[in-house]
């Protein structure tokens, strides 16, 4: 828990550190402030990782679905309300931060996990080795998933990028919620069935 929480903070600091490079690519005066606030989501999500994975491990589908639905609802409502209020790009950024905050609060409220003041590197090593591989896969996926935003913004401008991103989010909101739930519970389900060949075949 403490390693993933610290990892979220570190990633947030890296995002802030990339600010000058991104500001040189996109000459937007508010970009530095937008990136700094966006970093909050990484810290919030990093803190949510372990409680959420424990829900997945115990196959608590109802709780997982509730958490993800509330997070998506919080994000969507925040974006819509701020957009109508004329917040511009801040609607997108604060909507993402709202998702991270609602996700953390919901998973702590619905899960039984409570962190202890205990850190042991020897205990964490095997988790770090496995997690590094999963994280590497996730980084490659995010680069693939978000490369179109960079190209649209660079070639067509930030205004077009904003319209493109909002249209994509609105179209994919419901689908993403389903995919996240299915993807999160798929691994623990197959892990639990790993010693039951007949059950595995039935799921194929």
C-alpha positions in Angstrom: 0.0 0.0 0.0 2.7 2.5 1.0 4.8 1.7 -2.1 1.9 2.2 -4.5 0.8 5.4 -2.7 4.4 6.7 -2.9 4.5 5.6 -6.6 1.4 7.8 -7.3 3.1 10.8 -5.7 6.3 10.2 -7.7 4.4 9.9 -11.0 2.6 13.2 -10.1 5.9 14.9 -9.6 7.2 13.5 -12.9 4.1 14.9 -14.7 4.8 18.3 -13.1 8.5 18.0 -14.1 7.4 17.3 -17.7 5.6 20.7 -17.7 8.3 22.8 -19.4 8.6 20.2 -22.2 4.9 20.1 -22.8 4.6 23.9 -22.6 7.2 24.2 -25.3 5.1 21.8 -27.5 1.8 23.5 -26.7 2.1 27.3 -26.1 -0.8 27.5 -23.7 -0.3 29.9 -20.7 -2.4 27.7 -18.3 -0.8 24.4 -19.2 1.6 24.5 -16.2 -1.3 25.0 -13.7 -3.4 22.3 -15.5 -0.6 19.8 -15.2 0.0 20.5 -11.5 -3.6 19.9 -10.7 -3.8 16.8 -12.9 -1.0 15.4 -10.8 -3.4 15.1 -7.9 -5.3 12.3 -9.6 -2.1 10.2 -9.8 -1.6 10.5 -6.1 -5.3 9.7 -5.4 -5.3 6.7 -7.7 -2.0 5.4 -6.3 -3.6 5.3 -2.9 -6.6 3.4 -4.2 -4.7 0.6 -6.0 -4.3 -1.8 -3.1 -7.8 -1.5 -1.6 -9.3 -1.9 -5.1 -7.2 -4.9 -5.9 -8.2 -6.6 -2.6 -11.8 -6.2 -3.6 -11.0 -7.9 -6.9 -9.1 -10.7 -5.2 -12.1 -11.5 -3.0 -14.4 -11.3 -6.1 -16.6 -8.6 -4.6 -18.3 -7.8 -7.9 -21.0 -5.6 -6.4 -18.6 -3.5 -4.5 -16.2 -3.2 -7.5 -19.1 -2.2 -9.8 -20.4 0.4 -7.3 -16.9 1.9 -6.8 -16.3 2.3 -10.6 -19.8 3.5 -11.3 -19.6 6.2 -8.6 -16.1 7.2 -9.9 -17.4 7.6 -13.4 -20.5 9.4 -12.2 -18.4 11.8 -10.2 -16.1 12.5 -13.1 -19.0 12.9 -15.6 -21.0 15.3 -13.5 -18.0 17.4 -12.6 -17.0 17.8 -16.2 -20.6 18.6 -17.4 -21.3 21.1 -14.6 -17.9 22.9 -15.0 -18.3 22.9 -18.8 -21.7 24.6 -18.6 -20.1 27.0 -16.1 -17.5 28.0 -18.7 -14.5 26.5 -17.0 -13.0 25.4 -20.3 -10.0 23.0 -20.0 -10.4 23.0 -16.2 -13.6 21.0 -16.6 -11.6 18.1 -18.0 -8.8 18.4 -15.5 -11.0 18.8 -12.4 -13.3 16.0 -13.7 -10.3 13.6 -13.7 -9.3 14.7 -10.2 -12.9 14.2 -9.1 -12.8 10.6 -10.4 -9.7 9.9 -8.4 -11.1 11.4 -5.2 -14.5 9.6 -5.5 -12.7 6.3 -6.4 -10.5 6.6 -3.2 -13.4 7.5 -0.9 -15.7 4.8 -2.3 -13.2 2.0 -2.1 -12.3 2.9 1.5 -16.0 3.1 2.4 -17.0 -0.2 0.7 -13.8 -2.2 1.4 -12.4 -3.5 4.7 -8.8 -2.5 4.0 -7.2 -0.1 6.4 -3.5 0.6 6.1 -1.0 -0.2 8.9 2.1 1.8 9.9 4.3 -1.0 8.7 6.8 -1.0 5.9 9.2 -4.0 5.1 11.2 -4.1 1.9 11.9 -7.8 2.3 8.1 -8.5 2.3 7.4 -6.1 -0.6 10.1 -7.4 -3.0 8.1 -10.1 -4.6 5.2 -7.7 -5.1 7.5 -5.1 -6.6 9.0 -7.6 -9.1 5.5 -8.7 -10.3 4.1 -5.2 -10.2 7.0 -3.8 -12.3 6.0 -6.1 -15.1 2.3 -5.2 -14.9 3.2 -1.5 -14.7 5.4 -1.8 -17.7 2.6 -3.3 -19.7 0.3 -0.6 -18.4 2.7 2.2 -19.5 2.9 0.7 -23.1 -0.9 0.5 -23.2 -1.4 4.1 -22.1 1.2 5.3 -24.7 -0.8 3.4 -27.4 -4.1 4.6 -26.0 -3.3 8.3 -25.8 -0.9 8.9 -28.7 -3.8 10.1 -30.8 -4.3 13.0 -28.4 -0.7 14.2 -28.9 -1.1 14.0 -32.7 -4.4 15.8 -32.8 -3.2 18.6 -30.5 0.1 19.0 -32.4 -1.4 18.9 -35.9 -4.8 20.5 -35.5 -4.4 22.7 -32.4 -5.6 22.6 -28.8 -9.1 23.7 -29.5 -9.7 20.8 -31.8 -8.0 18.5 -29.3 -10.4 19.7 -26.6 -13.5 18.9 -28.8 -12.0 15.6 -29.8 -11.3 14.6 -26.2 -14.8 15.5 -24.9 -16.5 13.7 -27.8 -14.4 10.6 -27.1 -15.1 10.7 -23.4 -18.8 11.1 -23.8 -19.0 8.3 -26.4 -16.8 5.9 -24.3 -17.9 6.6 -20.7 -20.4 3.7 -20.4 -18.1 1.3 -22.3 -15.1 2.2 -20.2 -17.0 1.5 -17.0 -17.9 -2.0 -18.2 -14.4 -2.7 -19.5 -12.7 -1.6 -16.3 -14.9 -3.9 -14.2 -14.4 -6.9 -16.5 -10.7 -6.4 -16.8 -10.2 -5.9 -13.0 -12.1 -9.1 -12.0 -10.9 -11.3 -14.9 -7.5 -12.1 -13.5 -8.6 -13.1 -9.9 -11.4 -15.2 -11.4 -9.0 -17.2 -13.5 -6.4 -17.4 -10.7 -9.1 -18.9 -8.4 -10.0 -21.4 -11.1 -6.4 -22.3 -12.0 -6.6 -25.7 -10.3 -10.0 -26.6 -11.7 -9.5 -27.5 -15.4 -13.2 -28.3 -16.0 -14.2 -24.9 -14.6 -11.6 -23.1 -16.7 -12.9 -24.9 -19.9 -16.4 -23.8 -19.0 -15.3 -20.2 -18.9 -13.6 -20.3 -22.3 
